[in-house]
């Protein structure tokens, strides 16, 4: 089973940028779709973005479309989330997720289906 560890969270001002990283170990990372989710205080967890095993396809939540970019490096077993023009509504714990197996499609993962592993999460706080 793949193990995931996020990093890169922190405090940022509105309009600022951050890059989150998710390091994967174990499992067959290169065959798995990956995704980013977030959970704000008092709210349900929501999907942010997902990416196919190849990195050629991606899906984004409407709230982050055009501001966030998901990417991956299968040689380094890393997934990234580049976030720009951050606003207060982006404040949340951001979690990395991996598909259950090679048959877990990125568009299924985006909907929270066939999740095989979760990271511990990293906090993003947008505040002036």
C-alpha positions in Angstrom: 0.0 0.0 0.0 1.2 3.5 -0.8 2.0 5.9 2.0 1.5 9.6 1.5 3.0 12.6 3.2 2.1 16.2 2.4 4.2 19.3 2.9 4.3 22.9 2.0 1.4 24.3 4.0 1.5 27.5 6.0 0.2 31.0 6.4 -0.3 33.1 3.3 -1.9 36.5 2.6 -4.8 36.9 0.3 -3.7 36.9 -3.3 -0.6 34.9 -2.4 0.7 31.6 -3.7 1.8 28.3 -2.3 3.0 25.0 -3.6 2.0 21.8 -1.8 3.9 18.6 -2.3 2.9 15.0 -1.6 5.6 12.3 -1.4 4.5 8.8 -2.0 6.3 5.6 -0.8 5.5 2.0 -1.3 3.0 0.7 -3.7 3.1 1.4 -7.4 2.8 5.1 -7.5 3.3 5.5 -11.2 0.2 3.4 -11.9 -2.1 5.3 -9.6 -4.4 8.3 -10.1 -3.8 10.9 -7.4 -5.9 13.7 -6.0 -6.0 16.6 -3.6 -8.9 17.2 -1.2 -9.4 19.8 1.5 -11.5 20.2 4.6 -12.3 23.5 6.2 -13.4 23.8 9.8 -17.1 22.8 10.1 -17.3 21.8 6.5 -17.3 18.5 4.7 -14.2 17.3 2.9 -14.3 18.4 -0.8 -12.2 17.5 -3.8 -9.8 20.1 -5.2 -8.1 18.3 -8.1 -7.2 14.9 -9.5 -4.7 13.7 -12.0 -4.3 10.6 -14.0 -1.5 8.2 -13.6 0.2 9.6 -16.7 -0.3 13.2 -15.7 -2.0 13.9 -19.0 -5.5 14.4 -17.6 -6.7 16.4 -14.7 -9.9 17.6 -13.1 -10.5 20.7 -10.9 -13.2 21.9 -8.6 -15.0 25.0 -9.9 -13.8 27.0 -6.9 -10.1 26.5 -7.9 -10.3 26.2 -11.7 -7.8 28.6 -13.2 -6.0 29.2 -9.9 -4.7 25.8 -8.9 -2.6 23.4 -11.0 -2.0 19.7 -10.2 1.1 17.9 -11.5 3.1 14.8 -10.8 6.6 13.5 -11.2 6.5 9.7 -11.5 10.2 9.3 -11.3 10.3 11.1 -8.0 7.0 9.7 -6.7 5.7 13.2 -6.1 2.4 15.0 -6.7 2.2 18.8 -6.5 -0.5 21.4 -6.1 0.4 24.8 -7.3 -2.0 27.4 -5.8 -2.2 31.0 -6.8 -4.4 34.0 -6.0 -5.4 32.4 -2.7 -8.4 33.7 -0.9 -9.9 33.2 2.6 -12.2 30.4 1.3 -9.1 28.4 0.5 -8.2 28.0 4.2 -8.4 24.3 5.0 -6.4 21.2 5.7 -5.3 19.8 2.4 -5.0 16.1 1.9 -3.3 14.0 -0.7 -5.1 10.8 -1.9 -4.1 7.9 -4.0 -6.3 5.6 -6.0 -6.9 2.1 -4.7 -5.2 0.4 -7.7 -4.4 1.0 -11.3 -8.1 0.6 -12.2 -9.1 3.6 -10.1 -9.7 6.3 -12.6 -8.8 9.9 -11.9 -12.4 11.0 -12.4 -13.5 8.5 -9.9 -10.9 9.6 -7.4 -12.1 13.2 -7.9 -15.5 12.1 -6.5 -13.9 10.3 -3.6 -14.4 6.8 -5.1 -11.8 4.1 -4.9 -9.5 5.9 -2.6 -6.7 3.6 -1.5 -4.7 5.9 0.8 -4.8 9.3 2.4 -2.0 11.5 3.7 -2.1 13.2 7.1 -2.9 16.6 5.6 -1.2 20.0 5.7 -2.8 23.2 6.9 -3.2 26.2 4.6 -4.3 29.5 6.3 -5.1 32.5 4.2 -5.1 35.6 6.4 -4.1 39.2 6.3 
